[in-house]
């Protein structure tokens, strides 16, 4: 069955919104100090690579994966950005690999 163009446009808009949320999460992590350092250690990314890949959907997926490791980070980010915590997981689901099961 062919997809309707409006479905494709809605999907693209949802992905763009998810990417924007992930960029905001990266900025939030940067403002927290230790979590950003921990992210850089976990990913092997330095400041230059973070800047270079900040628009890469796969990198942004990694940002949300990292953020979602700690409930306190999700709650803090959501509160600081006027979001519901579940919106972080919803955004993650719209980025590459988001259709994979999430096990913790």
Secondary structure, 3 states (H helix, E strand, C coil): CCCCHHHHHHHHHHHHHHHHHHHHHHHHHHHHCHHHHHHHHHHCCCHHHHHHHCCCHHHHHHHHHHHCCCHHHHHHHHHHCCCCCHHHHHHHHCCCCCCCCCCC
